[in-house]
């Protein structure tokens, strides 16, 4: 059995600007060291609830753990380049095969090509077109995990540019069909198996539309 950490570290970041403070110094005689964190639920490695995109849909505490913990098949997309439009044909060529209900993990190894703490990670990323999102939905997965900003408009948000819902293709297609999104996993280059047990359990935050997750894969169990 081998455990591969797939989580982005929560630290200073230009996009999400988390506030992290530490109170107490054990070396100075304080009884406890306590860290305080304030950040968005949609930064770093996280899970989207349907409520993130659909009015009246379930929030994150109503997302069953079965949606984000289970067998996953790894799509080796490591040769995808910057600004590449990922199509159904591209996905089909990388699909190792599996069963309905698998979590699908798209591994572009994008964090090796661009630093996630830089603007280029977002503005030069590959992205899925609508046909690709529909191809994924047809496989009837329980969740989709991605290591890159998977919808083209995500880059536009850096400049405050809003586009219609339909252009956020994975959100519009997959969340509407009950496929959970596990966003911004990292370290996919460390994966060596095409089939893993994936866990991306989100924090149980009442009435939230998403939550941070500690994502990891276990190799050697499937």
C-alpha positions as a Markdown table, in Angstrom:
| # | Residue | x | y | z |
|---|---|---|---|---|
| 1 | Unk | 0.0 | 0.0 | 0.0 |
| 2 | Unk | 1.3 | 3.5 | -0.9 |
| 3 | Unk | -0.4 | 6.8 | 0.1 |
| 4 | Unk | 0.1 | 9.8 | -2.3 |
| 5 | Unk | -0.8 | 13.2 | -0.9 |
| 6 | Unk | -2.7 | 15.1 | -3.6 |
| 7 | Unk | -3.4 | 18.3 | -1.7 |
| 8 | Unk | -2.3 | 21.9 | -2.3 |
| 9 | Unk | -0.7 | 23.4 | 0.9 |
| 10 | Unk | -2.8 | 26.2 | 2.4 |
| 11 | Unk | -0.4 | 29.2 | 2.5 |
| 12 | Unk | 0.0 | 32.7 | 1.2 |
| 13 | Unk | -1.5 | 32.9 | -2.2 |
| 14 | Unk | -2.2 | 35.9 | -4.5 |
| 15 | Unk | -5.6 | 34.7 | -5.6 |
| 16 | Unk | -7.2 | 33.6 | -2.3 |
| 17 | Unk | -5.3 | 35.6 | 0.2 |
| 18 | Unk | -5.8 | 33.4 | 3.3 |
| 19 | Unk | -5.2 | 34.9 | 6.7 |
| 20 | Unk | -3.2 | 32.6 | 8.8 |
| 21 | Unk | -2.1 | 33.7 | 12.3 |
| 22 | Unk | -0.4 | 31.9 | 15.2 |
| 23 | Unk | -1.0 | 32.7 | 18.9 |
| 24 | Unk | 1.1 | 31.3 | 21.6 |
| 25 | Unk | 4.8 | 30.3 | 21.8 |
| 26 | Unk | 5.7 | 27.1 | 23.6 |
| 27 | Unk | 9.3 | 28.0 | 23.8 |
| 28 | Unk | 8.3 | 31.2 | 25.6 |
| 29 | Unk | 6.2 | 29.2 | 28.1 |
| 30 | Unk | 2.7 | 29.5 | 26.7 |
| 31 | Unk | 0.5 | 26.5 | 27.3 |
| 32 | Unk | -0.7 | 26.1 | 23.7 |
| 33 | Unk | 0.2 | 27.1 | 20.2 |
| 34 | Unk | -3.0 | 27.9 | 18.3 |
| 35 | Unk | -3.3 | 28.7 | 14.6 |
| 36 | Unk | -6.2 | 30.7 | 13.2 |
| 37 | Unk | -7.3 | 30.4 | 9.5 |
| 38 | Unk | -9.6 | 32.6 | 7.5 |
| 39 | Unk | -10.0 | 31.7 | 3.8 |
| 40 | Unk | -12.5 | 30.9 | 1.1 |
| 41 | Unk | -14.1 | 27.5 | 0.8 |
| 42 | Unk | -13.2 | 27.5 | -2.9 |
| 43 | Unk | -9.5 | 27.9 | -2.6 |
| 44 | Unk | -6.7 | 25.3 | -2.7 |
| 45 | Unk | -7.8 | 21.7 | -2.8 |
| 46 | Unk | -11.6 | 21.7 | -2.2 |
| 47 | Unk | -14.9 | 20.1 | -3.1 |
| 48 | Unk | -17.8 | 21.9 | -4.7 |
| 49 | Unk | -21.3 | 21.3 | -3.5 |
| 50 | Unk | -24.1 | 21.6 | -6.0 |
| 51 | Unk | -25.2 | 24.7 | -4.2 |
| 52 | Unk | -22.1 | 26.4 | -5.5 |
| 53 | Unk | -23.7 | 26.7 | -9.0 |
| 54 | Unk | -27.4 | 25.6 | -8.7 |
| 55 | Unk | -30.0 | 27.6 | -6.7 |
| 56 | Unk | -31.6 | 25.5 | -3.9 |
| 57 | Unk | -29.3 | 22.6 | -4.4 |
| 58 | Unk | -27.6 | 20.6 | -1.5 |
| 59 | Unk | -24.9 | 22.3 | 0.4 |
| 60 | Unk | -21.6 | 20.7 | 1.3 |
| 61 | Unk | -22.7 | 19.0 | 4.6 |
| 62 | Unk | -25.3 | 17.1 | 2.5 |
| 63 | Unk | -22.7 | 15.8 | 0.0 |
| 64 | Unk | -22.4 | 12.1 | 0.8 |
| 65 | Unk | -18.9 | 10.9 | 1.6 |
| 66 | Unk | -19.5 | 8.1 | -1.0 |
| 67 | Unk | -19.3 | 10.9 | -3.7 |
| 68 | Unk | -15.7 | 11.8 | -2.8 |
| 69 | Unk | -14.2 | 8.6 | -1.4 |
| 70 | Unk | -13.9 | 5.5 | -3.5 |
| 71 | Unk | -12.3 | 3.8 | -6.5 |
| 72 | Unk | -10.8 | 6.2 | -9.0 |
| 73 | Unk | -9.3 | 5.8 | -12.4 |
| 74 | Unk | -6.4 | 8.0 | -13.4 |
| 75 | Unk | -6.3 | 9.6 | -16.8 |
| 76 | Unk | -2.7 | 10.2 | -17.7 |
| 77 | Unk | -2.8 | 13.6 | -19.5 |
| 78 | Unk | 0.7 | 14.6 | -18.6 |
| 79 | Unk | 1.5 | 15.5 | -22.2 |
| 80 | Unk | -1.3 | 18.1 | -22.4 |
| 81 | Unk | 0.3 | 21.5 | -23.1 |
| 82 | Unk | -0.4 | 25.1 | -22.1 |
| 83 | Unk | -3.7 | 26.5 | -23.3 |
| 84 | Unk | -4.7 | 23.1 | -24.8 |
| 85 | Unk | -8.4 | 22.5 | -25.3 |
| 86 | Unk | -9.1 | 19.0 | -24.0 |
| 87 | Unk | -11.6 | 17.2 | -26.2 |
| 88 | Unk | -13.5 | 13.9 | -25.8 |
| 89 | Unk | -11.0 | 12.2 | -28.1 |
| 90 | Unk | -8.2 | 13.3 | -25.9 |
| 91 | Unk | -9.9 | 12.0 | -22.8 |
| 92 | Unk | -10.9 | 8.7 | -24.5 |
| 93 | Unk | -7.2 | 8.1 | -25.5 |
| 94 | Unk | -6.2 | 8.5 | -21.8 |
| 95 | Unk | -9.0 | 6.5 | -20.2 |
| 96 | Unk | -7.6 | 3.3 | -18.6 |
| 97 | Unk | -11.1 | 1.9 | -18.3 |
| 98 | Unk | -13.3 | 1.2 | -15.4 |
| 99 | Unk | -16.8 | 1.0 | -14.0 |
| 100 | Unk | -19.7 | 3.3 | -13.8 |
| 101 | Unk | -19.5 | 5.2 | -10.5 |
| 102 | Unk | -15.8 | 5.5 | -10.5 |
| 103 | Unk | -14.2 | 8.8 | -9.6 |
| 104 | Unk | -12.4 | 10.2 | -12.6 |
| 105 | Unk | -9.0 | 11.8 | -11.9 |
| 106 | Unk | -7.6 | 14.0 | -14.7 |
| 107 | Unk | -3.8 | 14.1 | -14.1 |
| 108 | Unk | -2.2 | 16.7 | -16.3 |
| 109 | Unk | 0.7 | 17.3 | -13.8 |
| 110 | Unk | 0.0 | 21.0 | -14.4 |
| 111 | Unk | 1.7 | 22.0 | -11.2 |
| 112 | Unk | 5.0 | 20.8 | -12.7 |
| 113 | Unk | 4.6 | 23.1 | -15.6 |
| 114 | Unk | 3.3 | 26.3 | -13.9 |
| 115 | Unk | 3.6 | 27.3 | -10.2 |
| 116 | Unk | 0.1 | 27.4 | -8.7 |
| 117 | Unk | 1.1 | 30.6 | -6.8 |
| 118 | Unk | 1.6 | 32.5 | -10.1 |
| 119 | Unk | -0.9 | 34.0 | -12.5 |
| 120 | Unk | 0.4 | 31.8 | -15.3 |
| 121 | Unk | -0.9 | 28.7 | -13.6 |
| 122 | Unk | -4.4 | 30.1 | -14.2 |
| 123 | Unk | -4.1 | 32.0 | -17.4 |
| 124 | Unk | -2.1 | 29.4 | -19.4 |
| 125 | Unk | -3.8 | 26.3 | -18.2 |
| 126 | Unk | -5.4 | 23.6 | -20.4 |
| 127 | Unk | -9.2 | 23.4 | -20.2 |
| 128 | Unk | -12.1 | 21.1 | -21.0 |
| 129 | Unk | -14.6 | 22.0 | -23.7 |
| 130 | Unk | -18.3 | 21.4 | -23.3 |
| 131 | Unk | -18.2 | 18.2 | -25.4 |
| 132 | Unk | -15.5 | 16.9 | -23.0 |
| 133 | Unk | -17.7 | 17.6 | -20.0 |
| 134 | Unk | -20.6 | 15.8 | -21.7 |
| 135 | Unk | -18.4 | 12.9 | -22.5 |
| 136 | Unk | -17.4 | 12.7 | -18.8 |
| 137 | Unk | -21.0 | 12.9 | -17.7 |
| 138 | Unk | -21.9 | 10.0 | -20.0 |
| 139 | Unk | -19.5 | 7.7 | -18.1 |
| 140 | Unk | -21.7 | 8.4 | -15.0 |
| 141 | Unk | -18.9 | 9.0 | -12.5 |
| 142 | Unk | -19.6 | 9.9 | -8.9 |
| 143 | Unk | -17.0 | 12.7 | -9.0 |
| 144 | Unk | -14.4 | 14.4 | -11.2 |
| 145 | Unk | -11.1 | 15.3 | -9.7 |
| 146 | Unk | -8.8 | 17.8 | -11.6 |
| 147 | Unk | -5.3 | 19.2 | -11.1 |
| 148 | Unk | -5.8 | 22.3 | -13.4 |
| 149 | Unk | -8.4 | 25.1 | -13.7 |
| 150 | Unk | -10.8 | 23.0 | -15.8 |
| 151 | Unk | -13.2 | 25.6 | -17.2 |
| 152 | Unk | -11.8 | 28.3 | -19.5 |
| 153 | Unk | -13.6 | 31.2 | -17.7 |
| 154 | Unk | -11.8 | 30.5 | -14.4 |
| 155 | Unk | -8.9 | 32.5 | -15.8 |
| 156 | Unk | -11.2 | 35.4 | -16.6 |
| 157 | Unk | -12.2 | 35.6 | -13.0 |
| 158 | Unk | -8.8 | 37.0 | -12.2 |
| 159 | Unk | -9.7 | 40.1 | -14.0 |
| 160 | Unk | -13.3 | 40.2 | -12.8 |
| 161 | Unk | -14.7 | 39.1 | -16.1 |
| 162 | Unk | -18.0 | 37.2 | -15.8 |
| 163 | Unk | -19.5 | 35.0 | -18.5 |
| 164 | Unk | -22.8 | 33.1 | -18.8 |
| 165 | Unk | -23.2 | 29.9 | -16.6 |
| 166 | Unk | -23.1 | 27.7 | -19.7 |
| 167 | Unk | -19.5 | 28.6 | -20.4 |
| 168 | Unk | -18.4 | 27.1 | -17.0 |
| 169 | Unk | -18.8 | 23.8 | -18.7 |
| 170 | Unk | -17.9 | 21.3 | -15.9 |
| 171 | Unk | -20.0 | 23.2 | -13.4 |
| 172 | Unk | -23.0 | 23.5 | -15.8 |
| 173 | Unk | -22.9 | 20.0 | -17.1 |
| 174 | Unk | -21.5 | 17.9 | -14.2 |
| 175 | Unk | -22.9 | 19.6 | -11.1 |
| 176 | Unk | -26.3 | 19.7 | -12.7 |
| 177 | Unk | -26.1 | 15.9 | -13.1 |
| 178 | Unk | -25.0 | 15.2 | -9.6 |
| 179 | Unk | -21.3 | 14.7 | -10.4 |
| 180 | Unk | -19.3 | 16.2 | -7.6 |
| 181 | Unk | -16.2 | 18.4 | -8.5 |
| 182 | Unk | -13.0 | 17.9 | -6.6 |
| 183 | Unk | -10.9 | 20.9 | -7.6 |
| 184 | Unk | -7.2 | 21.8 | -7.6 |
| 185 | Unk | -5.6 | 18.5 | -6.5 |
| 186 | Unk | -1.8 | 18.5 | -6.8 |
| 187 | Unk | 1.2 | 16.2 | -7.0 |
| 188 | Unk | -0.4 | 13.9 | -9.6 |
| 189 | Unk | 3.0 | 13.2 | -11.0 |
| 190 | Unk | 3.6 | 11.0 | -8.0 |
| 191 | Unk | 0.9 | 8.6 | -9.0 |
| 192 | Unk | 2.1 | 5.4 | -10.4 |
| 193 | Unk | -1.1 | 3.4 | -10.7 |
| 194 | Unk | -4.0 | 3.8 | -13.2 |
| 195 | Unk | -6.5 | 2.8 | -10.5 |
| 196 | Unk | -6.4 | 4.1 | -6.9 |
| 197 | Unk | -8.6 | 4.6 | -3.9 |
| 198 | Unk | -9.2 | 8.3 | -3.7 |
| 199 | Unk | -10.3 | 10.2 | -0.6 |
| 200 | Unk | -11.2 | 13.9 | -0.8 |
| 201 | Unk | -13.5 | 14.3 | 2.2 |
| 202 | Unk | -14.5 | 18.0 | 2.6 |
| 203 | Unk | -14.8 | 19.8 | 6.0 |
| 204 | Unk | -18.4 | 19.5 | 7.3 |
| 205 | Unk | -19.4 | 23.2 | 7.2 |
| 206 | Unk | -23.1 | 23.8 | 7.6 |
| 207 | Unk | -24.8 | 25.6 | 4.7 |
| 208 | Unk | -21.5 | 26.0 | 2.8 |
| 209 | Unk | -21.3 | 25.7 | -1.0 |
| 210 | Unk | -17.9 | 24.0 | -0.8 |
| 211 | Unk | -15.2 | 23.1 | 1.6 |
| 212 | Unk | -11.4 | 22.5 | 1.8 |
| 213 | Unk | -10.4 | 18.8 | 1.6 |
| 214 | Unk | -7.3 | 16.8 | 2.3 |
| 215 | Unk | -7.1 | 14.7 | -0.9 |
| 216 | Unk | -5.0 | 11.6 | -1.2 |
| 217 | Unk | -4.8 | 8.4 | -3.2 |
| 218 | Unk | -4.0 | 5.0 | -1.9 |
| 219 | Unk | -2.3 | 2.7 | -4.4 |
| 220 | Unk | -2.1 | -1.1 | -4.1 |
| 221 | Unk | -5.6 | -1.7 | -2.7 |
| 222 | Unk | -7.5 | -2.1 | -6.0 |
